[in-house]
Amino acid sequence: MTDINLWSTPEHAQRYLEVAYRIPRREEGEASVLEFVPSATRRILDLGSGEGRLLGLLLDRLPEAEGVALDFSEQMLGRLHARF
């Protein structure tokens, strides 16, 4: 049986990281998220966090908030631990 979860392989995670910051309109999407998260937010759960970019943007905007980042990929978890 073939593993259908490619995120379990470091190669797949690395390929994503190589193109992640070139995804068209990514910054516009992130800006929309930041706009719609209420300023009174104190807890953030980021599922599928990747390397933590979005959670980092949210915590920068909401310095009183606490964040929890979860990801399936061991490579992404390593990056999350290094970042936070």
N, C-alpha and C positions, 0 to 999 in steps of 0.2 A: 504494500500500500504506500502511495506517495504522500509525503507530508504536505498538506495544502496550506499550512501556515508558513509562508516564506519568511516572516519576521523572526523565526527561530534561527535563521542563518545569519551570521555576521556579514556575509557578502551582500545580502539583500538590504540590510540596514545601511551598510556603507554606500551602496548605489543610491539609496534615497537621500542620504546626507549630501552626496555630491551634487544633487540637483535641487534640493529643497529650497534653497534661497533664490532659485531662478523660476519658481512656479509662477506663472502669470497671475498678476493681481493679488498675490499673497498679502502684500502690505495693506491693500485696500480691505481685504477680508479681516485681517487682524485689527485694523482701525475700527471696523464695524463692531467686532466683538467688544473692544475697549469702550466704544460708545454706549453699548447697551447694557454693560455690567454696571449696576447701581453703585454709586460712590460710597454707600453705606455697607457694602459687602465686606464681610470679615472672614469668610471661609471660602476657599476655592478648591474644587476637586477637578483635576485635569486628567482625564482618562485618555490613554494613548498619547502620552506626553512627548514622546520622541526625546529630543535633547533638552526640552524645557523652554523653548523660545517663547511660546504663548504665555505660559505661567510666569516667566520672568517679566514679560511686558505688563501683565496684570499686577504683579507684586510691585513693580516700579510705580505704577499708577495708583495703587492702593497700599501704601506702606504699612497700614495698620492690619492688613489682612494676613492670614496664614494660608499656606497652600499645601496641598497633597498632590503629588505627581505619581501616576501609575503607568507602567508600560509593560508589555510582554517581552520585548526584545532585551536580551542580556546586554547587548551593545548599547542600546539606548539607556538602560538602567545605569550602566557605568558612566555614561555622560551626565545623567541626572545627578548622580552622587558627586561627581567632580564639580558640577556647576553649583549645586546647592549644599 
